[in-house]
């Protein structure tokens, strides 16, 4: 039900296992000998067909690739159905058996390689009869459909009629009784591929994150020309019945206004819009950005078009105004790292759901719910999706917003605060909060600072910005920030405030003096592991310095994603996409030269998050990380694996290495080993990506995540300062007055830094338990390693009504 762009996004789908043995240091997954081999024989004697239908979406190819390779891994035969349902009806060469190599180089391609088509024939019973005949003749009784609600509804109809269709085919003499008996029931599993994110029951649909990438790329490009000429731009994005793309885009680019179908503007919106635009110009802005969903309407249900808005702005304000309709650009381009991982994970779960299905199992859709893959009854999800459209048609807009989910509503509330609420003229809140960056730069830091500053100003607080981290706090490099100070910061990479790794302990005296001098009553620290350890030092320093007894909150922001207390850090998604883009280009080079293996070193310190997730998203053959120790024997196995791979049609290799995975098996060592062992079979090359992983404009996820984190942090801060006010001053010395704001599964939670100490490996600067390690088996299976995949505890079938009632708010 959620539309959680945070790519709970995005990466947190896990392979779960049967028995957990927990110790303070680690979690072990225990399987019996029989369970080790269960998955490998699960598909023996079975056949799976996979098709893509409806509008194409980036990431569909990743799902197709995963279905094919995991299906083959389980012993099943897997078939492509080309051109969607039309190919299913027409049969012939449209239904072809897939091989392991046939999905190679598919991962990074946009659209759908196996084609998609609208099919009128399948809507008629005669068409479905022909489709059933084509499946029965090939022994296919498992169908994976990747598409939107219309495609999935058609699949459910097909399944419900299956018995009658077989009877008709047998009566007509087109199939034998034996064939009918072998194909007595049809299993259907759906994966939702839609850039609109309009399907209820899943946090994110395949293609949504990539569409946001395309939109933000264009918004960033338009911003430069708009500033040059002081123009207003009206950008129309897709979303006929769902405003998700428009809403998240507005948060990610700091738009002045957004129009979405779920929440039409008030009756006097024309005056409000014009006043908002003129106020923005008065504060020094040289441009205005307005985002419009293609299905935007007013409260009477009448369309609000881009041209309507342009005419209004020109007539009332006289601004030079242009319209850009993005159109099908949003469907194109290479898929983002999130969509590749989402598609891959959903494909794995779809195969398991199909092969475990029985005649009594209802058609299901594999859904992303927080950190898990869940199976939901297909038609329940379709019905709730239709209920949203019905509510909008009947002008029950509040209900439509609720049906979209709490995350959608939370996005809307943050947008309204930042775009529609006027900051007060006087500082009525009377609190002084300082904001700073600590540690290495990370894309999205500036978006977090902007959100924090502006929410603070809206609350009537005085907001200070600290340059150069704790060092700047000690030296008094502090100034007051107004509304315009952070204008245009959302899309800028790096750290505008400057950031350093310096910790506060050696400068407590100077820091305390400046806290008093500037009357700082709360501190928002945006940064990586140094921000976390700096917070611990501040807690310890409270014993000596009363001035340090002020509330503080740490917002994790680091490409390494190694801050305890949070599954994601601001900046990690941008770094991951940078690595993926580089790997795509390297694979392209390797494909041209053939028989070449690239060893690529990624950042992350001792944390293997970037190497693992980039390996999964780029289709790597191996990813070496510190958390999973490896020996010379493991390196030998990897080399032998690549030697065998060179005998196939896929004559290239990609190996990722985390920079500190092993002090002896360095990048140079692995390169030399591969070069020596691969002589006469393949060449080796190496690339150290370095600091390019910290640069670039933040991705839509990092912008949106940072914006919401900043808003949440400042709301918490105002309440905590008020709570700590005693005897005319702020005195906060409880553990919960110094927290890390982190994402845990599907909620943003505040956790005292002192409580996180036990969860931290300080020597290696990583949390003791990391969720993404459970994804590593997928990486190895998709690279054709003979490893074991435990399926004894799979995703269970849930109901969307129960799922919605237990939603958490982000």
N, C-alpha and C positions, 0 to 999 in steps of 0.2 A: 504494500500500500504506500510505503514511503517513496519519496522521490529524493533520495539522499545523494546529492552530487558528490559528497565527499566520498566519494569514490570509495564507499565503505566497502565505498566506492568500492571500494573498489578492489581491493586486493585481498580481502580477508576471507575469501571462501576457503574452506579447509577440507583436507581428507581426514575424516574422523576415524578413530579406531576403537576397538572393543574394550580393552582393559587398560586403565591408566594407573601407573604406579608413581606416586609423587614423593619427591624429597625436596628439602629446601633449595637444593641447587638445580635440579633438573626434573623433567618429566619424561618417563620412558613409556613407549608403546609396546605392549607385550602381545604376541600372537602365537597361537598353536601352530604346529607343523602343518596340520591340515588346512588351516586358514591361509597360510602362506601361498598355497597353490590354488585357492578357491577362485580367485579372480581370473587366473589364466585359463581356466576351463569353463568359465561361466557362459561363454558364447559359443562353445563347440556345437555344431549342428544347427546353428541359428543364423538368420540373415537380417541385416539392418539396412534400411534405405534412408537417406538424408536428402531433404530438399529445402530450398529457400523460396519464400513466396511473398508477394506483396512488394512494398517499397524496399529498396536495398538499404543497408545500413553498414557502416564500417565496423568490422569485428565479426561479421558473419563468416568470413573465411577462416578465422581462428576457431570458431565453433565447429565448422565443417571438418577442419583438419583434426581437431581433438576427437570428434565422433569417429572418424575413419581410423585414426591410429589406435585409440583405446579399444574400438571394436575389434580390430585385428589382433591387438594384444590379448583380448579375452578369448580368441579363437573363432570369432564370428566372421562371416563374410559381410562386407559392407559395399553398398551400391550408391553411386551418385544418381540423383534424379535431376536431369538438366531441365531448365526452363520451368521450374516450379510445378504446379498442379497440371499445367498443360503437357509437360513431359510425362507426368504420371498417366495421363489419359492417352496420349499418343503412343507411349511405349517405344519399342524399337531401340535405336541407338541412344535415345534419351535416357535410358536406364542402363548404366554401365557399371561394372564392378570396379571398385577403387583399389589401388595398391598403396603401400607405404610411401613410395616415391611420388605418386601422383598428387600428393598434397604438399610436396616440397615447394618452398618459395611462395607459398600461399599466405602465410601469416601476416606479412606486411602490406598486402594488397587491399585496397578499398573495394567497396561494392561486394558482389558475390561472383566468384569465378564460375560457379555451376549455373548461373543465370536465374532470372526470376521473371515471371510473366503473369499478367492478369488472365484468369481463365474462366470464361463463361461456361465452357463445357462441363467443368467440374460442379457447377451449381445445379446442373440437371442430373437426374438419376441415371440416365443413359451414360453420361460421362463418368460417373462414379463406378458404374458397372464395368466399363472398359478399364478403368484404373485398377479395380479389384482383380480383373482377369490378368493384367500385366504383373501384378504382385504375386498372385498365386502361382503363375507359371514359372516364376523365378524362386519360389519358396520363401518369399519375404513376408514376415509376419510382425515386423517391428518397424515403425515409421517415426523418424525424428523430423519435426516440422519447425523451421526457423522463420518467424514472421510476426505480423501484428495480430490484433484480436480477430480480424476477419479470416485470416489464414488459419488460425487455431480453431475458430468456430467450425470452419469447413472440415477440419480434421476430425473434430468430435462427431459431427454428423456422419462422416464416413465410417467411423468406428461403430456407431450405434446401428448402422444399417448392414454391417459386415455379414452377419449371419444370413440375412435375406438376400444379399447380393450373391453369396456363395450358392444358395439354393437356386436362384435364377440361372446362374452360370452352369450349374450341374444339369438342370432341366433342359437347358439349351444345348447340352452336349459339349460345351466349351472347356469344361474341366471334368476330371474323373472324380469318383467318390473318394478315392485314395488321396487325391490332391486336396479335395475339400476337407477331408479329415485332418490332414497335416497342417492345414491353414485355418483351423477351426475358430481361432480368435485373433484379433489384431491389436497389438499394443501401440499406443500413441503417446509420445512425449513432446511437449512444445518448449521451444526456447524463444523468448521475446526479442525480436530484432526490430527496433523502431527508434529513429532519432528523436522523436517527440517526447519520449519518456512518459507516454500516456496510458500505460497498461497498469492497472491496479493489482497489487499483490507482489510486486518486486520493487526493490529500492532503486535499481537502475536497469534500464533496458540496453541491450547491445546497440551501440552506435551513438548514444546520447553524448557521451564525453567527447567523442571525436567531432561531433557536430559543433559542440561548444568551442573546441579548438579552432575550427574553421571560422566561426563567427568572431571570436576574439581576435584572430589574426587580422580580419578585415576591419574590425572596430579600431584596433591599434593603428592600422594604416590610414584610416579615414581621419583619425584624431590629428595627425600631423598636418594634413591639408586644411582641416577645419580651423586649427589654430592660426595657420598662416593667413587665412582670409577672414577670420572672425565669423565663421559660418555656423549655422545650426544644421545638424544632420538628423534626418529621420530614417532609421534603419528598420526594415521589415524582415522579421525572421519567421521560420516555419512554426507551426503550432495551430492547426485549425480549431482543435477542441481542447488543447492543453497549452498553458502559458509557461511551462517549465523552462524552455530554452530562453524565452524573453526575460523571465524573472532572474535566472541565474546570470545571464549576460549583463543585466542592469547592475547586479551586485558586483560582478567581476570587472566592470569598466567604470563604475561610479556614474552611471547615467543620471540625467536630471529627471527623467520620467519613464515609466513603463506602462504599457497597456496590455492586459491579459484578459482572456475570455472569462476566467473564473471570478474575477473581481472587477466589474465595470466601475469607472470613476463616478464620483458624485455628480449631481445634476449641474452644478456650477463649475465643472472641471475646466472649461475653457479659460475662465478668469484665473483659476488657481494655477493652471499650467503657465499662462503668460506671466503671472506674477513671479512664479518660481524661476522662469528663464531670465527675467530681467534682474532679479535679485542676484542670480549667479553672475551675470555680467557686471553688476555693480560691485561685487566683491573682487573683481579683477580677472575673472575667467574670460578667455577669448573665444570660447566655443560652447555649444550646447549639444548634447547627445540625447535623442529620444528613441527608445526601443519599442517596437510595435509587433505583437504577435499577429500573424495573418488572420486569426479568428477573433480579434479584438472587437468588442461590442460595447454599447452603452447600456444603461439600466433598462431601456425599453427593447433591448435586443437588436437594435440597429447597428450595422457595421461602423466601426471607426477605422477609416483607411489612412494609409500614409499620406495620400494626397490631401485628404481632409485636414490633417494636422499641419501639413505644409502651408496650405492656403490660410489657415487660422493664424499661424505665426507671422506670415508675410503681411497679412492684412492688419493685424493688431499691433505688431511690434516693428514691422519693417525690416526684420533680419533677413540677410541673405540665407535662404534655406534650400537644402537639396534633399532628395529622396534616393535611398539606395535599397533596392529589393534584392536580398541575397539569393533567394531561390535555391536551385539544386546544387549550388556550390557547397551547401551545408551537408549534402550527402556524399560528397566526393573526398578525395585525398586519402592518405594513409591512415589507418586506425591508430588511436592513441595507445599508450602502454596499458592503460586501464581496460580499454575495450578488448585488447588482445588477451589479457589475463582473464577478464570476465568471460569472454567467449570460450577460452580454453577450459576454464573450470566448469562452466555450465555444460560444455560438451562431454566432459568426463562423467558428470553426474547424470546426464541424459542417457548415456549408454548403460550405466548401472540401473537406472530406473526401468529402462526397456527390458533388459535381460532378467530382471527380478520380477517383472510383471506377471500377473495371472489373469485369467478371464474375469475375475471379480474386481481387479484393480481399475479404478476410473482413470480416464485420460487425465494426465497431469501436466502441469507446467513447472519447469525447474526455475526457481526464483532465488534472488539474492536477498537475504534477510540479515542485516547486520554483518556478522562474521561467518555466516553459515549458508550453505546451499540447502534450500528446503523445497519440498514438493507440495504443490497446492493443486486442488481439483481445478482443472482447466476452466470449466464452465462457471465456477464460482467467481473466478477472477474476471472472466469476460462479462458476467452480469454486473459486477460492481463497476467495471469500466463503463458499461452502458448507463449505469445509474448516474454517473457524473455528468454525462452528456444530457441525460434526461432532466437532471436538476437545473442545468444551465438553460435548457430550452424552456423550462417552466419558471425561469427567473428565481429559482431558489439558490441564490449564489452563495449564501453562507454554508448551506449544506454541501454544495459542490466543493468548496474549499476544505471542509472537514473530510470529505471522501478522498481528497487528494492525499491526506495524511498530515501529521503534525510537522514533519520536516518542511513540507511545502509552505505551511502556514508560518513556520518560524522564519523561513527565507523572506516571506512577505512582510512580516513584522520588522525585521532588520532593515529591509529596503525602505519601508515607510519612515522609520526613524531617521535614516541617513539622507533621504531625499525630500521628505515632506515636512519634517518638523523644523521650525525656525529656532536657531540657537538664541537663548535669552540675551538681552542687552547687558544685564547686570549678572554678576556671578552669585546667583541666589543660593547655590548649593554650598558655597563657602569652603569647599574642600580643595586642597592642592595635591594633585597627583602627578608624579613624574614617570616618563616613559623612556626606556632605553633599550638598545640592542647589545647583546653580549655574545662573544664567540665568533665563529667564521660567518661570512655573509651567506644568506640563503634567500632565494627568490620567494617573494611573498612577505618578507619582513616589513616592507614599506606599506603594504596593504593593511597589515596588522596595526602598524603605528597610526595610519590614517583613521582607521575605524575606532581605535582606542581614543585618539584625540577628539574626534568629532562627537562620539557618544558622551565623552566627558564634558564637552562644551554644552551639548544639549541638556545635560543634567544640571548645568549651571556651575560646574566646577572650574577651577583654574588648572590648566594643564601645562606642565613643563616638559620639554624634551631635553634629554641628556646626550651629549655627543661623546663618542668613543668609549662607551661602556662604563665599567666601574672606575676606570682610570679618569674618565671625564667627570664622573661624579665626585671623585676625590679632588680634582683640580678646579672644580666649579665651572665646567664647560656646560652651562645650563641656561636655557632661555625659554621664555613663554611662547606657546604656540597658539595662534588663532585659527579660525576656520580655513582661511586661504593658505595657511602655512603648508598644509598637507594636500593641497589641490593637485590632482593628477598623479598622485603617488601610487595608485592601485596597480597600474600596469608596469611600474618600473622595477627592474631587478636590483640585486645588491642591497646595500643598506645606505640610505640617504643620511642617516644620523651618524654613520661611522660605527664600527664595531671592533672590539679587541677581545683577546682571550684573557686579559688580566683579571685575576680574582680579587675580591675586596679585602681579604683578611689583613694584608700588610698595610692597608690604608684606612683602617677603621676610624682613626682619630680625625683625619681630614674629611672622610665621608660623613661622620657624625656632625662635624662642624657645618658642613654644607647643607645637611638635612635641616639643621636648625636655622641657618642663614636664609634658606629659601622656603622655610616653613613647609617642607615636604611631609605629607601625611599618609601617602601611599605610593607604592612603587610597582610598576608593571615592567617586568623583565622579559624581553623577547629574544630568545636565543637557544643554543644547543646545550651540550653537556656541561659547558662552563656556566651557563645560566643556572642550571640545576645545582651544581656544586657551589656556585656563588650564593644561591639561596640557602643552602645548608650552612655555609659560613656565616651568613647574616643571622641565622637562628642561633648559632653558637655565640656570636658576638653580642647578643642581647644581654648575656650575663654580665658583661663589662660596661656596655654603653646603652643607656636608656633611650638614646636617640634612635637606635636601631629597632626599637619596639614599635614599628609601624607595619601595617599589613603589606604584604607583597604577593604577587602572583607571577608565575613563570609560564609563558606561552612557548611551547617547544617549536623551535625553528632551526632546522639543520638538515643538510642533504643526507646525513648519515642515518637519520631516523633511529637514534640510539638513546633518546631521553626516556628514563623510566617513568611509568605512569601514563604513557600515551602510545596507542598503536600507530599513530601517524604524526609526523612533524611537518610543519610548514616548510616548503622547499624541496622535500623528498620527491614529490611527483614531478616537479620540473626537471630535477636531475635525472630521474628515471627516463623521462621522455627524451632528454638530450642524449643519453646513452643509447637508447633504442634507435634514434635517428642515425647516430654514428654507426651502429651495428648494421643497420639496413644498407648503408652505403658500402660498408666493408664487405658484406655478403654479396652485394652486387658486383663488386670488384673481383671477389673470389670466384663467383659464378662465371665471370668472363675468362679468367686465366685458368681455372680448373686446377684440381689437385693442389689446393692451397688451404692451409689452416692458419687462422688468425688467433693470437693470444692477446686478449684485451684486459688491461688493468683498470679497475674502477676504484673510486673513493669509498669511504665509509669507516676508516679506522679499522677497528676489530669487528665492526658490525657488517654482516654479510647481506644486509637487506638489498642494497642496490645491485649487487652481483647476482643474487638469486632471482629477484623480480625481473631484472633486465634479461637474464638468461631465459626465463619463462616467456617474456614478451618478444624476445628476438629470435627464439628458437635455437638456443645454444646447445652444443653437445655436452658441455660440462660447465660447472660454476664452482670454483674452489673458494671456500669460506672458512673462517676461524672456528665458527660454531660447530662445524662438522669436520673433525680432524681427518686427515688423509695421509696415506703412507706412499712410499715409492711403488708398492704393489698397486695401489689405486691409480697412480699415474700411468703405470704400465697397462692396466686394463683400459684406460682412456685412449692410449695410443693405439692399442690393438683394435679398439672399437672404430677408430678413425681409419685404420688400415682397411678394415672390412667395408667401411662406408665408401671408400674410394673405388671399390669394385662395383658399386651401383651407379646409377645415373646421376646421383647427387655427389659430385666430386668437389666438395668444399667442407670446411669445418670452422666452427666458432667456439672458442673457449674463453670464459671469463674468469678473472682472478681478483678477488678482493685484496686490496693493497697490503693488509697485514694478516693474511690468512695463515701464513707460516713464515717464520723468520729465516728458515733455511731454504725452503722451496720457493725462491723468489721468482718474479716474472722472468728474469734473465735465465734462471736455472730451468724453468719449465720450457721456455723458448728453446734453449740449447738441447734439452732432452728430446723435445718433439722434433727438432731439426735433425738430430743424430738418428733417432729411431725411425724417422720417416724418410730417410734417404732413399731415393729412387722410387718412392711411392707418392710423397707429397712434400711441398715446400712449406716453410713456416714463416710467419711474419708476426711482429708484435706492435701493439699500440698502447701507450700510456695516456689515458684521456685527460688526467690532471684537472686543473682548475676550471676548464670549460664546463665542468659539471656544476659549478657554483654560479655560473653566469646565465645570462639570457633573461627574457621577460618571463614572469611567472605564468604557469598554466592556469586555465580557468579554475581547476580544483584548488590550487594553492591560493589564488586570489579570493575565492569564495570562502574557503576554509579559514584563511587568515582574517577575513572581514568578520566572520561570525565569532571567531575566537576573541578578537579584539573587543567586540560588543559585549560578549559574555563576561570577559574579564573585567571590563569597566563597570558593568552592572553589579558584579560581585564586590568590586572594590568599594563602590559607594556605600553599599550595605555594611561591609565589614568596618569601614572607617567610622560610620555612625555607631555601630555596635561597640567600637573600641574607645569611644569618647568618654573620658572620665576626668572629673575635677578640672575642667577647662582645657584639657589637652588629650591628644591621642596616645593611648598606651595599649599596645597589642602584644601580649607575650604568651598566648595560647598556641598550641601546635597548629590549629586550623587557621591561624592568621598568616601563615606562610605556605602557599600551595602551588602545586603544578596543575594547570588546567589541561587535561588530556582527553583524548577520545578513547573510550573503552567500549568496544563493540559498536553500539549505536547511540551512545550518549556522551555528551561532554560533561566531565565530572571534575570536581576540585578535590585533590588529594594532598594532605600535608606532606611537605618534603621530608620531614623526619620519619614518617611512616614508610616512605619509599626506600629508605636506606637499606632495609633488609632484602629488598628486591633487586639490589644493584651490585654488579661486579665492578667495583671501582678501579681495579687494576687494569681492566680491559675496556672500561668506559661503555659498558653495555648492560641492559637489563638481564637478569638471570633467566627469565623466560620470555621468549619472543614468538608471537603467534605465527609469523610467516614461515617458520621452519617446517611447519606441517604441509607446506605447498611443495617442498622439494621433490617428493616422489613423482609428482605430475611432470616436473621438468625432465626427470630421468626417463620416465615411460615414453614421453613424447619424443625423446631423443633415441628411442629404441634400445634402451638398456634392459637386460633381463633381470629386472628387480621385481619385488613383490608389492602388490597393492592390496591392503586389507580393506575389505568391503563389509565386514561383519557388522559394523554399526553405520548404516547409511543414513541419508536424509529421509526422515519419516514424512508420510503424508499428513499435512496439517490442513486446517480450514481457515480461510481468509478472514472470517468473522472473528475467530478467536485470536488470530494474529493481530488484527487491527485493535482489538480491545487491550492488548498488552503492549502497544507501541510506547516507546520512550521518545522524549523530545530531544532534538539536537538544536 
